[in-house]
Amino acid sequence: MWSLTPSVVVILLCTCISQTTGTLRTLQCSEQTAPAVAFYAYFSHSFKALSARTTFVFDAVETNIGKGYNRRTGIFTAPSSGVFAFSWTIHAAGSHVAGSSGKYGETAAVIVQNGVAKGSIYADTEKKYDDAASTGFVILHVKRGDRIQIVSPHKGQGAFYSSPDNGRTSFAGYRIA
């Protein structure tokens, strides 16, 4: 409770998720609300297309509040329950980078929660210097311990950018309620 003037009282309300039932409730805010959770990770370098059913492992981690993202596995494991927003971006290269040859960059990237696809994006370059990027965004109800990852559903081709100059192939998420 914050008092703005002696005659005006402001009560802040929060939308919270019950840790036992998973239902949304509006409560008076307190310091007992769940701690913040947020992460942002990206590939530290451009890379060749992934094999089918391979997890994207974003090795450069800028933010990892709550320590839910694992840079070795590419998997975010929710440290607490809540409603989360996730975004992911891929940048298909219209040139041969990272040792690629043949066709240029093409792949899909699927966000998966506990083995179930929740959203997908696709980027395809058809010719030299024809770069393509795609970004996905989802809002998911997540329980503590749920595993969220970005997976290549089929074998991609070519290469993908992840650099300050051409854009980052990245994955981010944060709890919103």
Phi and psi in degrees as a GROMACS rama.xvg file:
@    title "Ramachandran Plot"
@    xaxis  label "Phi"
@    yaxis  label "Psi"
@TYPE xy
-116.179  136.354  TRP-2
-103.841  118.12  SER-3
-84.6512  -41.6266  LEU-4
-141.637  167.088  THR-5
-58.1678  -23.4403  PRO-6
-105.241  -3.85366  SER-7
-121.512  128.582  VAL-8
-120.566  132.172  VAL-9
-111.124  129.331  VAL-10
-112.099  122.071  ILE-11
-84.8205  135.136  LEU-12
-113.506  144.293  LEU-13
-124.5  147.982  CYS-14
-93.1903  120.055  THR-15
-122.473  158.398  CYS-16
-108.165  128.065  ILE-17
-63.4163  127.698  SER-18
-68.1942  -21.4422  GLN-19
-94.7434  -37.7784  THR-20
-106.254  -18.5998  THR-21
78.2801  8.48424  GLY-22
-89.8431  151.213  THR-23
-82.1254  137.318  LEU-24
-140.791  149.626  ARG-25
-97.8817  124.173  THR-26
-131.395  163.58  LEU-27
-71.0936  133.909  GLN-28
-65.711  146.768  CYS-29
-149.26  173.003  SER-30
-75.629  0.0368595  GLU-31
-91.4646  4.42926  GLN-32
-67.4665  158.074  THR-33
-60.3361  146.673  ALA-34
-67.3408  158.276  PRO-35
-63.0999  146.571  ALA-36
-135.073  125.877  VAL-37
-160.588  145.198  ALA-38
-148.256  154.745  PHE-39
-146.6  122.736  TYR-40
-138.677  154.051  ALA-41
-150.082  166.798  TYR-42
-72.3701  135.178  PHE-43
-81.0998  -3.86628  SER-44
-155.715  160.634  HIS-45
-68.0265  157.308  SER-46
-151.299  159.575  PHE-47
-76.6724  160.574  LYS-48
-57.8951  149.227  ALA-49
-88.7371  159.25  LEU-50
-74.0417  167.033  SER-51
-61.4387  142.445  ALA-52
57.976  35.6595  ARG-53
-104.598  135.995  THR-54
-77.2243  133.82  THR-55
-69.8155  125.163  PHE-56
-108.445  100.238  VAL-57
-81.613  105.45  PHE-58
-85.9301  -21.0832  ASP-59
-96.9062  118.397  ALA-60
-112.874  115.682  VAL-61
-87.2245  -40.3605  GLU-62
-136.473  137.168  THR-63
-152.252  60.6688  ASN-64
-74.1877  124.133  ILE-65
94.6088  -8.85779  GLY-66
55.6423  37.7682  LYS-67
-86.1516  -23.7187  GLY-68
-90.7686  133.84  TYR-69
-108.828  112.15  ASN-70
-69.3795  -17.131  ARG-71
-83.4548  -31.5384  ARG-72
-106.01  -20.9494  THR-73
79.539  10.7208  GLY-74
-106.543  134.225  ILE-75
-95.1315  122.104  PHE-76
-109.339  117.034  THR-77
-62.3306  121.837  ALA-78
-77.8014  -13.0886  PRO-79
-155.507  162.785  SER-80
-80.4656  156.246  SER-81
161.72  -173.443  GLY-82
-99.9104  126.002  VAL-83
-120.254  147.229  PHE-84
-106.573  134.735  ALA-85
-129.307  143.029  PHE-86
-135.147  150.852  SER-87
-148.525  146.413  TRP-88
-135.288  139.89  THR-89
-124.915  146.296  ILE-90
-124.417  102.14  HIS-91
-77.8035  134.049  ALA-92
-90.3375  134.584  ALA-93
-96.1149  26.0319  GLY-94
-147.602  166.835  SER-95
-88.6077  107.016  HIS-96
-125.917  165.352  VAL-97
56.8309  30.9455  ALA-98
79.2318  13.3723  GLY-99
-80.3918  159.638  SER-100
-150.061  172.737  SER-101
80.5848  -133.772  GLY-102
-71.2028  162.522  LYS-103
-88.7044  177.613  TYR-104
-59.6729  132.131  GLY-105
-156.701  128.236  GLU-106
-168.814  166.815  THR-107
-109.991  159.572  ALA-108
-139.75  120.128  ALA-109
-111.219  133.033  VAL-110
-88.258  131.198  ILE-111
-124.583  131.034  VAL-112
-113.881  114.442  GLN-113
50.3278  41.9852  ASN-114
85.9909  0.0812866  GLY-115
-112.409  125.266  VAL-116
-64.9157  134.2  ALA-117
-119.99  -12.3776  LYS-118
-177.546  159.092  GLY-119
-149.04  155.333  SER-120
-134.057  165.042  ILE-121
-147.216  136.291  TYR-122
-134.02  137.124  ALA-123
-144.415  129.559  ASP-124
-108.53  133.621  THR-125
-98.5362  -24.3779  GLU-126
-150.882  170.688  LYS-127
-56.6757  137  LYS-128
67.3031  12.0361  TYR-129
-97.2633  77.0045  ASP-130
-73.6896  154.123  ASP-131
-142.478  143.839  ALA-132
-134.129  152.202  ALA-133
-147.039  141.367  SER-134
-129.072  136.965  THR-135
-114.697  154.737  GLY-136
-145.283  129.569  PHE-137
-137.524  155.555  VAL-138
-119.479  124.001  ILE-139
-128.459  144.018  LEU-140
-82.1021  122.604  HIS-141
-123.269  136.568  VAL-142
-100.287  152.786  LYS-143
-52.174  130.632  ARG-144
92.5202  -12.29  GLY-145
-60.3582  147.045  ASP-146
-111.909  124.294  ARG-147
-117.305  131.689  ILE-148
-150.321  163.546  GLN-149
-106.6  127.717  ILE-150
-126.34  143.59  VAL-151
-85.4309  111.851  SER-152
-74.1588  -21.6926  PRO-153
-142.393  167.883  HIS-154
-65.9113  123.968  LYS-155
-82.5181  -177.629  GLY-156
-138.851  157.704  GLN-157
74.0059  -143.912  GLY-158
-138.638  169.431  ALA-159
-134.523  138.325  PHE-160
-81.2866  147.562  TYR-161
-158.269  91.7688  SER-162
-154.11  162.309  SER-163
-62.2895  -29.7543  PRO-164
-79.539  -39.4494  ASP-165
-107.216  1.74994  ASN-166
98.8358  156.314  GLY-167
-101.393  137.207  ARG-168
-84.3315  117.592  THR-169
-144.198  170.03  SER-170
-147.077  131.635  PHE-171
-145.444  154.767  ALA-172
-161.647  156.97  GLY-173
-159.199  150.507  TYR-174
-80.4108  131.956  ARG-175
-108.257  -16.3488  ILE-176
